[in-house]
Amino acid sequence: MTEPKQDPEKRPGAYRDFQQQVEAKQRRKLHSQRQGEHKAWFGLGMFGLVGWSVAIPTLLAIALGIWLDRTVTGRYSWTLLLLAVGIAAGCLNAWFWVSKEREAIERHRHQQEDPHE
């Protein structure tokens, strides 16, 4: 025998929460299917952005270090010091871009899950 359908507001809390989670996952899946290849190209673009955001500051810092090593004589290697500084700056730059994009994705996901807000 089948149970009579209940009004969603009268269902137990755990069942209602589970139903809302399933609905949210279904909306995300449908949205992902509608996005299609755009999502894949976006991911590749983000991967490239992260790579270049680390590579460019590192290469610029190395170039500056080489120039300083040729013009300023000293006990320490400017190239090695600025290599470390360039990598650190590039990683911070990449972290900024990735966190900014993640916030946008989370905001979009939250809007999809709660369209009434």
C-alpha positions in Angstrom: 0.0 0.0 0.0 1.1 3.5 -0.6 1.2 6.2 2.0 -1.1 9.2 1.5 0.9 12.3 0.3 1.6 14.7 3.1 1.8 18.4 2.8 5.5 19.4 2.7 5.0 21.7 5.7 3.7 18.8 7.8 6.6 16.4 7.1 9.2 15.7 9.7 12.2 18.1 9.7 14.8 15.5 8.7 12.8 14.4 5.6 12.2 18.1 4.6 15.9 18.8 5.0 16.8 15.8 2.9 14.3 16.8 0.2 15.8 20.3 0.1 19.3 18.9 -0.3 18.2 16.7 -3.2 16.4 19.6 -4.9 19.5 21.8 -4.5 21.8 19.1 -6.0 19.3 18.6 -8.8 19.3 22.3 -9.6 23.1 22.3 -9.6 23.3 19.3 -11.9 20.8 20.8 -14.4 22.7 24.1 -14.3 26.0 22.3 -14.9 24.4 20.4 -17.9 23.2 23.7 -19.3 26.7 25.2 -18.9 28.2 22.4 -21.0 31.7 23.0 -22.4 31.8 26.5 -21.1 32.6 25.1 -17.7 35.5 23.1 -19.1 37.0 26.0 -20.9 36.5 28.2 -17.9 38.4 25.7 -15.8 41.3 25.6 -18.3 41.3 29.4 -18.4 41.5 29.5 -14.6 44.3 27.0 -14.6 46.2 29.2 -17.0 45.5 32.3 -15.0 46.9 30.7 -11.8 50.0 29.6 -13.7 50.7 32.9 -15.2 49.9 34.8 -12.0 52.8 32.9 -10.4 55.2 32.8 -13.4 55.1 36.5 -14.3 56.1 37.9 -10.9 58.7 35.2 -10.5 60.3 36.0 -13.9 60.2 39.7 -13.3 61.9 39.3 -9.9 64.6 37.0 -11.4 65.3 39.6 -14.1 65.6 42.4 -11.5 67.8 40.1 -9.4 70.1 39.4 -12.3 70.4 43.1 -13.1 71.1 43.9 -9.4 73.8 41.2 -9.3 75.6 42.7 -12.3 75.4 46.3 -11.1 75.8 45.9 -7.3 78.5 43.8 -5.9 77.7 42.2 -2.7 78.0 39.2 -0.5 74.5 37.7 -1.2 72.8 36.8 -4.5 70.0 39.2 -5.3 68.8 36.7 -7.9 68.1 34.0 -5.3 66.6 36.4 -2.9 64.3 37.9 -5.5 63.4 34.5 -6.8 61.9 33.6 -3.4 60.2 37.0 -3.2 58.8 36.6 -6.7 57.4 33.1 -6.0 55.8 34.3 -2.8 54.2 37.3 -4.5 53.0 35.1 -7.3 51.5 32.6 -4.9 49.7 35.4 -3.1 48.5 36.7 -6.4 47.1 33.3 -7.4 45.5 32.8 -4.0 43.7 36.1 -4.4 42.3 35.2 -7.9 41.3 31.7 -6.8 39.6 32.9 -3.6 37.8 35.7 -5.5 36.5 33.2 -8.1 35.5 30.7 -5.4 33.5 33.5 -3.6 31.7 34.2 -6.9 30.9 30.5 -7.4 29.6 30.1 -3.8 27.5 33.2 -4.1 26.0 31.9 -7.4 25.4 28.5 -5.8 23.7 30.1 -2.8 21.4 32.1 -5.0 20.5 28.9 -6.9 19.7 27.0 -3.7 17.7 29.8 -2.1 16.0 31.6 -5.0 13.6 33.3 -2.6 16.3 35.3 -0.8 
